[in-house]
Amino acid sequence: MQEMPIKIAEWTELRFPEGRRFLKDDAPDDVRREALEWEREFNNKTGRRRIVNIDIETAQQ
């Protein structure tokens, strides 16, 4: 499986009871852009999502 870059992983958190991964609200803009690109690539390669609060469909490319 493709690993999430550490820079992005440091700005995410697991929320329970679902156990889903979210990008923190206070994440810097450069981390948000990098996370968007990583999530888009990950989704294209695997058809799955890791960070659920990033909208890869409506974000500008």
Rosetta silent file (secondary structure, phi, psi, omega in degrees, C-alpha in Angstrom):
SEQUENCE: MQEMPIKIAEWTELRFPEGRRFLKDDAPDDVRREALEWEREFNNKTGRRRIVNIDIETAQQ
SCORE:     score description
SCORE:     0.000 S_00000001
   1 L     0.000  148.148  179.467    0.000    0.000    0.000 S_00000001
   2 L   -74.281  128.417 -179.006    1.156    3.541   -0.681 S_00000001
   3 L   -83.568  144.809  175.671    2.331    5.283    2.473 S_00000001
   4 L   -76.691  134.050  177.298    1.144    8.758    3.404 S_00000001
   5 L   -57.472  143.475 -176.970    4.008   11.288    3.560 S_00000001
   6 H   -59.892  -38.349 -179.518    5.024   12.067    7.144 S_00000001
   7 H   -57.877  -39.407  179.037    4.503   15.815    6.624 S_00000001
   8 H   -76.437  -43.999 -177.359    0.829   15.155    5.836 S_00000001
   9 H   -59.038  -33.969  179.069    0.373   12.436    8.456 S_00000001
  10 L   -65.027  -23.405 -178.447    1.515   14.814   11.204 S_00000001
  11 L  -102.548   15.846  176.294   -1.408   17.114   10.339 S_00000001
  12 E  -115.114  163.498  177.685   -4.070   14.404   10.379 S_00000001
  13 E  -145.003  149.801  174.239   -6.021   12.828   13.207 S_00000001
  14 E   -90.433  132.970  177.826   -8.184    9.758   13.649 S_00000001
  15 E  -113.993  132.149 -177.494  -11.714   10.466   14.815 S_00000001
  16 L  -109.218  154.134   20.819  -13.702    7.820   16.594 S_00000001
  17 L   -87.059   -9.218 -176.547  -15.993    5.878   16.742 S_00000001
  18 L   -71.398  -29.832 -176.788  -15.642    5.592   12.951 S_00000001
  19 L    74.380   31.184 -178.276  -11.835    5.551   13.006 S_00000001
  20 E   -95.706  150.708 -176.794  -11.636    7.801    9.966 S_00000001
  21 E   -94.992  131.831 -179.842   -8.674   10.074    9.182 S_00000001
  22 E  -124.998  144.667  170.574   -9.224   13.845    8.936 S_00000001
  23 E   -76.631  132.143 -177.730   -6.901   16.707    8.027 S_00000001
  24 L   -63.613  146.991 -178.198   -6.718   19.021   11.049 S_00000001
  25 L   -62.971  -29.525 -177.281   -8.550   22.345   10.746 S_00000001
  26 L   -95.638   18.122  179.073   -5.410   24.331   11.594 S_00000001
  27 L   -66.012  138.266  178.378   -3.196   22.679    8.952 S_00000001
  28 L   -63.035  157.238 -178.162   -1.071   25.199    6.995 S_00000001
  29 H   -60.061  -38.747 -179.467   -2.022   25.982    3.396 S_00000001
  30 H   -66.190  -34.887  176.565    1.062   24.282    1.936 S_00000001
  31 H   -69.604  -39.043  177.819    0.198   21.067    3.788 S_00000001
  32 H   -61.139  -44.461  178.741   -3.417   21.329    2.574 S_00000001
  33 H   -64.254  -43.960  179.394   -2.273   21.656   -1.058 S_00000001
  34 H   -64.128  -40.292  179.079    0.167   18.759   -0.700 S_00000001
  35 H   -65.817  -38.869  178.077   -2.504   16.614    0.986 S_00000001
  36 H   -61.704  -47.627 -179.619   -4.980   17.390   -1.811 S_00000001
  37 H   -65.115  -41.927  179.500   -2.511   16.311   -4.496 S_00000001
  38 H   -64.128  -44.029 -179.072   -1.495   13.204   -2.553 S_00000001
  39 H   -63.546  -40.011  178.755   -5.138   12.233   -1.915 S_00000001
  40 H   -63.184  -46.309  178.067   -6.007   12.738   -5.592 S_00000001
  41 H   -62.658  -44.675 -179.525   -3.092   10.525   -6.706 S_00000001
  42 H   -60.193  -43.822  179.823   -3.901    7.888   -4.081 S_00000001
  43 H   -65.326  -40.737  178.371   -7.535    7.796   -5.180 S_00000001
  44 H   -64.052  -37.004 -178.188   -6.589    7.506   -8.861 S_00000001
  45 H   -78.246  -37.832 -170.171   -4.211    4.611   -8.129 S_00000001
  46 H  -114.805  -19.469 -175.564   -6.306    2.661   -5.620 S_00000001
  47 L    76.585   11.227 -179.645   -9.909    3.856   -5.894 S_00000001
  48 L  -120.209  167.423  178.230   -9.918    4.452   -2.133 S_00000001
  49 L  -119.122  145.967  175.507   -9.766    7.473    0.131 S_00000001
  50 L  -111.373  -46.304 -178.672   -7.571    8.024    3.195 S_00000001
  51 E  -104.037  112.481 -168.167   -8.342   11.600    4.283 S_00000001
  52 L   -82.597  -18.071 -177.382  -12.101   12.014    4.253 S_00000001
  53 L   -97.959   19.785  172.989  -12.452   15.792    4.676 S_00000001
  54 L  -106.250  124.157 -179.202  -10.549   16.675    1.484 S_00000001
  55 L   -93.861   96.175 -176.931  -12.846   17.212   -1.488 S_00000001
  56 L   -79.388  -15.081 -177.717  -10.833   16.023   -4.474 S_00000001
  57 L   -77.696  -42.179 -174.482  -13.755   16.320   -6.880 S_00000001
  58 L  -101.444   -4.527  179.390  -14.412   20.068   -6.668 S_00000001
  59 L   -70.188  144.769  178.957  -10.888   21.295   -5.823 S_00000001
  60 L   -68.291  143.232 -179.022   -9.148   23.262   -8.538 S_00000001
  61 L   -95.722    0.000    0.000   -6.480   21.338  -10.373 S_00000001
